[in-house]
Amino acid sequence: MADLTPEANRAARAILKWSVRELADAAGIAFTTVHRFESTGTATETTKEKIKAAYAAHNVEITNGEYTGARLKLKKD
């Protein structure tokens, strides 16, 4: 999976229509940790993995194609 950036994090939250607080709850981390990451880009790898796992549980994937971002993974029938 691609590296999580503040921009990709905001994109993924937008896909799910999650607030910062909702992401923090889903990832099992503090609200202030999410806010700090989005503001400064500072977070431990463990924190980033928890955030990415919360998105993955809802079929959202962090991507790094030409630009960093996020996408909703479609379920195959």
MDTraj code that builds the backbone (N, CA, C; nanometers):
import mdtraj as md
import numpy as np

residues = "MET ALA ASP LEU THR PRO GLU ALA ASN ARG ALA ALA ARG ALA ILE LEU LYS TRP SER VAL ARG GLU LEU ALA ASP ALA ALA GLY ILE ALA PHE THR THR VAL HIS ARG PHE GLU SER THR GLY THR ALA THR GLU THR THR LYS GLU LYS ILE LYS ALA ALA TYR ALA ALA HIS ASN VAL GLU ILE THR ASN GLY GLU TYR THR GLY ALA ARG LEU LYS LEU LYS LYS ASP".split()
xyz = np.array([
    [0.0848, -0.1183, 0.0000],
    [0.0000, 0.0000, 0.0000],
    [0.0891, 0.1242, 0.0000],
    [0.0386, 0.2286, -0.0581],
    [0.1139, 0.3532, -0.0726],
    [0.1306, 0.4246, 0.0611],
    [0.2285, 0.5152, 0.0640],
    [0.2530, 0.5941, 0.1837],
    [0.1375, 0.6908, 0.2066],
    [0.0997, 0.7091, 0.3305],
    [-0.0095, 0.8000, 0.3670],
    [0.0443, 0.9411, 0.3826],
    [-0.0145, 1.0343, 0.3103],
    [0.0196, 1.1758, 0.3222],
    [-0.1015, 1.2489, 0.3791],
    [-0.0829, 1.3693, 0.4310],
    [-0.1985, 1.4451, 0.4798],
    [-0.3039, 1.4668, 0.3699],
    [-0.2581, 1.4906, 0.2467],
    [-0.3518, 1.5127, 0.1365],
    [-0.4335, 1.3869, 0.1060],
    [-0.3658, 1.2721, 0.1025],
    [-0.4357, 1.1466, 0.0777],
    [-0.5307, 1.1154, 0.1924],
    [-0.4897, 1.1492, 0.3120],
    [-0.5754, 1.1252, 0.4277],
    [-0.7045, 1.2067, 0.4165],
    [-0.6924, 1.3337, 0.3806],
    [-0.8122, 1.4170, 0.3649],
    [-0.9006, 1.3651, 0.2512],
    [-0.8381, 1.3169, 0.1427],
    [-0.9149, 1.2617, 0.0309],
    [-0.9918, 1.1373, 0.0740],
    [-0.9266, 1.0503, 0.1489],
    [-0.9925, 0.9283, 0.1956],
    [-1.1070, 0.9611, 0.2915],
    [-1.0838, 1.0579, 0.3800],
    [-1.1921, 1.0986, 0.4704],
    [-1.3105, 1.1527, 0.3919],
    [-1.2825, 1.2281, 0.2851],
    [-1.3892, 1.2847, 0.2029],
    [-1.4696, 1.1745, 0.1335],
    [-1.4014, 1.0718, 0.0843],
    [-1.4717, 0.9610, 0.0196],
    [-1.5725, 0.8992, 0.1161],
    [-1.5312, 0.8807, 0.2399],
    [-1.6183, 0.8187, 0.3402],
    [-1.7088, 0.9190, 0.4118],
    [-1.6878, 1.0472, 0.3836],
    [-1.7631, 1.1533, 0.4509],
    [-1.7436, 1.1462, 0.6026],
    [-1.6190, 1.1178, 0.6420],
    [-1.5820, 1.1086, 0.7833],
    [-1.5245, 1.2409, 0.8318],
    [-1.5570, 1.2749, 0.9537],
    [-1.4907, 1.3861, 1.0207],
    [-1.3571, 1.3363, 1.0763],
    [-1.2763, 1.4278, 1.1237],
    [-1.1506, 1.3897, 1.1882],
    [-1.1799, 1.2998, 1.3073],
    [-1.2819, 1.3337, 1.3830],
    [-1.3181, 1.2551, 1.5012],
    [-1.3633, 1.1141, 1.4624],
    [-1.4396, 1.1018, 1.3547],
    [-1.4848, 0.9691, 1.3104],
    [-1.3665, 0.8828, 1.2665],
    [-1.2710, 0.9427, 1.1971],
    [-1.1511, 0.8676, 1.1595],
    [-1.0749, 0.8236, 1.2829],
    [-1.0571, 0.9133, 1.3778],
    [-0.9847, 0.8791, 1.5004],
    [-1.0509, 0.7613, 1.5709],
    [-1.1833, 0.7637, 1.5802],
    [-1.2555, 0.6531, 1.6446],
    [-1.2365, 0.5225, 1.5682],
    [-1.2473, 0.5288, 1.4354],
    [-1.2334, 0.4079, 1.3535],
    [-1.0926, 0.3502, 1.3605],
    [-0.9932, 0.4376, 1.3728],
    [-0.8535, 0.3935, 1.3763],
    [-0.8052, 0.3618, 1.5177],
    [-0.8834, 0.3990, 1.6190],
    [-0.8422, 0.3734, 1.7569],
    [-0.7289, 0.4630, 1.8024],
    [-0.7294, 0.5871, 1.7527],
    [-0.6261, 0.6836, 1.7908],
    [-0.6930, 0.8122, 1.8383],
    [-0.6149, 0.9013, 1.8931],
    [-0.6678, 1.0271, 1.9451],
    [-0.7028, 1.1238, 1.8320],
    [-0.8088, 1.1995, 1.8543],
    [-0.8503, 1.3039, 1.7617],
    [-0.7346, 1.3998, 1.7330],
    [-0.6614, 1.4362, 1.8365],
    [-0.5506, 1.5311, 1.8202],
    [-0.4391, 1.4741, 1.7328],
    [-0.4229, 1.3431, 1.7337],
    [-0.3210, 1.2789, 1.6503],
    [-0.3559, 1.2958, 1.5029],
    [-0.4821, 1.2739, 1.4690],
    [-0.5267, 1.2914, 1.3304],
    [-0.5124, 1.4375, 1.2898],
    [-0.5563, 1.5266, 1.3754],
    [-0.5477, 1.6698, 1.3463],
    [-0.4018, 1.7130, 1.3245],
    [-0.3127, 1.6678, 1.4112],
    [-0.1708, 1.7016, 1.3983],
    [-0.1139, 1.6476, 1.2669],
    [-0.1491, 1.5231, 1.2330],
    [-0.0990, 1.4652, 1.1091],
    [-0.1451, 1.5458, 0.9883],
    [-0.2717, 1.5830, 0.9849],
    [-0.3226, 1.6590, 0.8709],
    [-0.2629, 1.7993, 0.8652],
    [-0.2292, 1.8549, 0.9799],
    [-0.1737, 1.9906, 0.9844],
    [-0.0242, 1.9951, 0.9550],
    [0.0492, 1.8952, 1.0056],
    [0.1958, 1.9009, 0.9976],
    [0.2588, 1.7878, 0.9172],
    [0.1844, 1.6803, 0.8936],
    [0.2404, 1.5638, 0.8262],
    [0.3186, 1.4732, 0.9196],
    [0.3136, 1.5030, 1.0496],
    [0.3891, 1.4269, 1.1486],
    [0.3023, 1.3184, 1.2117],
    [0.3473, 1.1929, 1.1960],
    [0.2811, 1.0785, 1.2601],
    [0.3770, 0.9605, 1.2558],
    [0.3640, 0.8733, 1.3537],
    [0.4464, 0.7527, 1.3544],
    [0.3966, 0.6567, 1.2465],
    [0.4815, 0.5644, 1.2076],
    [0.4403, 0.4632, 1.1104],
    [0.3266, 0.3783, 1.1659],
    [0.3286, 0.3527, 1.2955],
    [0.2206, 0.2759, 1.3585],
    [0.0874, 0.3487, 1.3438],
    [0.0884, 0.4793, 1.3668],
    [-0.0329, 0.5590, 1.3512],
    [-0.0815, 0.5557, 1.2072],
    [0.0090, 0.5729, 1.1129],
    [-0.0294, 0.5697, 0.9719],
    [-0.0894, 0.4342, 0.9342],
    [-0.0327, 0.3273, 0.9860],
    [-0.0856, 0.1935, 0.9569],
    [-0.2261, 0.1760, 1.0150],
    [-0.2501, 0.2297, 1.1337],
    [-0.3842, 0.2222, 1.1929],
    [-0.4849, 0.2990, 1.1085],
    [-0.4457, 0.4147, 1.0599],
    [-0.5338, 0.4951, 0.9759],
    [-0.5635, 0.4211, 0.8452],
    [-0.4587, 0.3680, 0.7811],
    [-0.4791, 0.2956, 0.6558],
    [-0.5657, 0.1717, 0.6766],
    [-0.5514, 0.1053, 0.7894],
    [-0.6335, -0.0125, 0.8186],
    [-0.7804, 0.0263, 0.8352],
    [-0.8052, 0.1407, 0.8977],
    [-0.9437, 0.1881, 0.9133],
    [-1.0063, 0.2142, 0.7763],
    [-0.9299, 0.2737, 0.6859],
    [-0.9816, 0.2965, 0.5509],
    [-1.0022, 0.1651, 0.4774],
    [-0.9057, 0.0765, 0.4870],
    [-0.9146, -0.0519, 0.4166],
    [-1.0377, -0.1308, 0.4611],
    [-1.0740, -0.1202, 0.5879],
    [-1.1926, -0.1891, 0.6393],
    [-1.3207, -0.1376, 0.5735],
    [-1.3118, -0.0207, 0.5117],
    [-1.4263, 0.0390, 0.4426],
    [-1.4011, 0.0508, 0.2919],
    [-1.3107, -0.0339, 0.2417],
    [-1.2805, -0.0445, 0.0983],
    [-1.2241, 0.0831, 0.0369],
    [-1.1517, 0.1615, 0.1155],
    [-1.0845, 0.2796, 0.0631],
    [-0.9345, 0.2535, 0.0671],
    [-0.8702, 0.2815, -0.0445],
    [-0.7278, 0.2524, -0.0604],
    [-0.6503, 0.3828, -0.0838],
    [-0.5368, 0.3952, -0.0175],
    [-0.4466, 0.5080, -0.0404],
    [-0.3635, 0.4753, -0.1636],
    [-0.3515, 0.5718, -0.2543],
    [-0.2794, 0.5478, -0.3790],
    [-0.1685, 0.6499, -0.3983],
    [-0.0716, 0.6133, -0.4752],
    [0.0347, 0.7040, -0.5171],
    [0.0632, 0.6759, -0.6637],
    [-0.0232, 0.7257, -0.7491],
    [0.0015, 0.7174, -0.8930],
    [0.0879, 0.8365, -0.9290],
    [0.0392, 0.9176, -1.0191],
    [0.1108, 1.0410, -1.0503],
    [0.1072, 1.1364, -0.9322],
    [-0.0020, 1.1298, -0.8561],
    [-0.0199, 1.2151, -0.7390],
    [-0.0716, 1.1296, -0.6252],
    [-0.0531, 1.1767, -0.5042],
    [-0.1057, 1.1038, -0.3895],
    [-0.2565, 1.1215, -0.3821],
    [-0.3257, 1.0211, -0.3336],
    [-0.4700, 1.0304, -0.3242],
    [-0.5313, 0.9072, -0.2624],
    [-0.6590, 0.8916, -0.2850],
    [-0.7333, 0.7775, -0.2319],
    [-0.8403, 0.7391, -0.3317],
    [-0.8833, 0.6134, -0.3254],
    [-0.9906, 0.5685, -0.4131],
    [-1.0747, 0.4641, -0.3430],
    [-1.1981, 0.4561, -0.3846],
    [-1.2896, 0.3551, -0.3331],
    [-1.2705, 0.2306, -0.4161],
    [-1.2411, 0.1190, -0.3502],
    [-1.2230, -0.0079, -0.4203],
    [-1.3595, -0.0696, -0.4430],
    [-1.3908, -0.0989, -0.5675],
    [-1.5189, -0.1602, -0.6001],
    [-1.5125, -0.3092, -0.5704],
    [-1.6205, -0.3595, -0.5132],
    [-1.6275, -0.5028, -0.4848],
    [-1.6606, -0.5777, -0.6118],
    [-1.5927, -0.6878, -0.6332],
    [-1.6210, -0.7718, -0.7486],
    [-1.7359, -0.8633, -0.7149],
    [-1.8264, -0.8792, -0.8123],
    [-1.9439, -0.9667, -0.7907],
    [-1.9067, -1.1112, -0.7949],
])
top = md.Topology()
chain = top.add_chain()
for i, resn in enumerate(residues, 1):
    res = top.add_residue(resn, chain, resSeq=i)
    for name in ("N", "CA", "C"):
        top.add_atom(name, md.element.get_by_symbol(name[0]), res)
traj = md.Trajectory(xyz[None], top)
